[in-house]
Amino acid sequence: MSDIALDPATGDLLLVAGAARLATGAEAVAQSWASHLTMFRGECFLDRSLGIDYQADLLEKGTRPAVMRAILAQA
């Protein structure tokens, strides 16, 4: 697996000597997980169904931990 590398601190494109770098292997997997878990539903203009609806699903008062784990595991 490979993807364009992102700066882990800012989430911006990672440039090394003015050129974009590829993330491969474990770095690419970690980057993919981080982007999936931090994406709010509707944020991606290409597919509004991607992401987690944090406001409705996770931040509701009384949401059970098992439900939260299931939502994050699905993402």
HELIX and SHEET records of a PDB file:
HELIX    1   1 GLY A   25  THR A   38  1                                  14    
HELIX    2   2 TYR A   54  LEU A   58  3                                   5    
HELIX    3   3 PRO A   65  GLN A   74  1                                  10    
SHEET    1   A 2 SER A   2  ILE A   4  0                                        
SHEET    2   A 2 LEU A  22  THR A  24 -1                                        
SHEET    1   B 2 LEU A  15  VAL A  16  0                                        
SHEET    2   B 2 ALA A  19  ALA A  20 -1                                        
END                                                                             
